[in-house]
């Protein structure tokens, strides 16, 4: 049985987060008012911890899937 590949999806998520962060940094250079601060607090700040949590869970899920695949191929 082939191991489950969740790493490529996790890598794409990390790349997307880097892109969002770079673009947000560019936006902050030209948008500097109360609305930007509100937007940042409501939408941008929660993204990083949510992303870390999601990636941690994906890593754990990959371990579980890979262990299950290994146990199935061992005939257990």
Secondary structure, DSSP 8 states (H G I E B T S, - for coil): ------HHHHHHHHHHHHHHHHHHHHHHHH--SHHHHHHIIIIIHHHHHHHHHHHHHHHHHHHHHHHHHHHHHTT-
